[in-house]
Amino acid sequence: MLKGVETPNQSENTGKEPTSYKQKLWEIIFEAETPSGKFFDIALLWVIIISVAAVMLESIQPIHELYHQQLLIIEWTCTIIFSLEYILRVWLVRRPMGYIFSFYGIVDLLSCLPSYLALISTGGSHFIVIRIIRLLRMFRVLKMISHVRGANTILSGLTASRAKITVFFFAVLIFAMLAGTLIYIVESSQADTKFTSIPVSIYYAIVSITTVGYGDLTVVTPMGKLITAMMVLAGYAIIAVPTGIVASDMVREALQDETSDACPGCGTHGHLTDANYCRKCGESLED
C-alpha cells in the first residue's frame, strides 16, 4: 500500500474511503502492467497520435481553411485530456516537485501548456509568437516514450553511452577540422573557388565524412579529390562506431531485471527488482 494513502482499516476508523479510488487511479495511471493501466496507456497513445496528426494537418493551408473549427475542437479536447492527466499525476505522487521537474513531468507540461499560452498571446502583432507556441505542441510526440514498452531500455542505453558518444563526437569533429583545413589549403588557391574560408571547408568535410554529399561544394584539384575520397571511406567506418556503442549499452541494460512498478514519490519506472529506493528521488519503493 502506498505511503500517505489510508489503508482499508484506517478508512473504517475514520469513516472515509479515499483509499479505493486514489489507489485505483494510481494503478490506472502509473502501473502499466495492470489491465486498467494498459488500457490507459493505449488510449493515451491514440490521443497523442490524434493530437500530433491534427497539428500537422493544421500546417497545410487548404486543410486549415476548410477544417479549422474541427481541428480546433480536436486540439482543445486533447489539451483538456493532457491537462487532467498532468494534474492527476501531480496529485497522486508523494513528491510532486520530483515529478514536475523530471523529464516526463516537463514533457507532460509541454503537452498542454502551448494551447494556454496561445490564448494569452493574442493580436495580429503577435502572430509569429502564436505560431511558434502552437508548433510546440509537436513535443507531445515525446509523451509516447513513457507509454511504449522498451522505451526505458532505449533511454537507459543512450544515457549509459553518453560519455563514449561525447568522446567519439569530439574525435570526429577534430578529424573534420583537420580534413577541412587541408581542403582549404589545396582548393583556396584555385580561381573562382567556393572554399573561401576554413569554416566553409570544415562544413564540406563534415558533409563528406557523413557521406551526405549535398553537392553544393565540389573540389577540382586532384589532391582535393584524393582527400575527399579518403574522408568518404573513413566516414563509412566511422558511422558504424556509435551504433555499436549504443547497441552494446542497450543490450547490457536490457539484460538487467527491472520491475514495472512506478515510484510512489515521483512516478519513475525501470527500477531493479531488488531496489529498495527510487533511483531518481530516493523515495522508498516498499508499499
Long-range contacts (C-beta under 8 A, 24 or more apart in sequence): 1-287, 2-26, 2-94, 2-264, 2-287, 3-94, 3-264, 3-284, 4-94, 4-264, 22-92, 25-88, 25-92, 26-92, 26-262, 26-264, 29-85, 29-88, 29-89, 29-92, 30-89, 30-92, 30-262, 30-267, 31-260, 31-261, 31-262, 32-147, 32-149, 32-260, 32-269, 33-260, 41-147, 42-147, 44-81, 44-85, 44-143, 44-147, 45-144, 45-147, 45-148, 47-78, 47-81, 47-82, 48-111, 48-140, 48-141, 48-143, 48-144, 48-147, 50-74, 50-78, 51-75, 51-78, 51-82, 51-137, 51-140, 52-137, 52-138, 52-140, 52-141, 54-78, 55-134, 55-135, 55-137, 55-138, 55-140, 56-138, 58-134, 59-135, 75-115, 75-137, 76-115, 78-140, 79-112, 79-115, 79-116, 82-108, 82-111, 82-112, 82-140, 82-143, 83-112, 86-111, 86-112, 89-267, 92-267, 93-263, 93-264, 93-265, 93-266, 93-267, 94-264, 94-265, 94-283, 95-265, 95-266, 95-281, 95-283, 98-265, 98-266, 98-280, 98-281, 98-283, 99-266, 99-267, 102-266, 102-267, 102-268, 102-280, 104-145, 104-146, 104-267, 104-268, 105-266, 107-139, 107-142, 107-143, 107-145, 107-146, 108-143, 110-136, 110-139, 110-140, 110-142, 111-137, 111-139, 111-140, 111-143, 114-139, 146-269, 152-258, 152-269, 152-270, 153-250, 153-253, 153-254, 154-250, 156-249, 156-250, 156-253, 156-270, 157-246, 157-247, 157-249, 157-250, 157-251, 157-252, 157-253, 157-254, 158-246, 158-249, 158-250, 160-249, 160-252, 160-253, 161-245, 161-246, 161-248, 161-249, 164-245, 165-242, 165-245, 165-246, 168-241, 168-242, 168-245, 172-209, 172-238, 175-209, 175-234, 175-238, 176-202, 176-205, 176-206, 176-209, 177-202, 177-205, 179-205, 179-208, 179-209, 179-227, 179-231, 180-204, 180-205, 180-206, 182-227, 183-219, 183-224, 183-227, 183-228, 186-219, 186-221, 186-223, 186-224, 186-227, 187-219, 187-220, 187-221, 187-224, 190-220, 190-221, 193-220, 194-218, 195-219, 205-231, 208-232, 208-235, 209-234, 209-235, 209-238, 210-235, 210-239, 211-235, 211-236, 211-239, 261-285
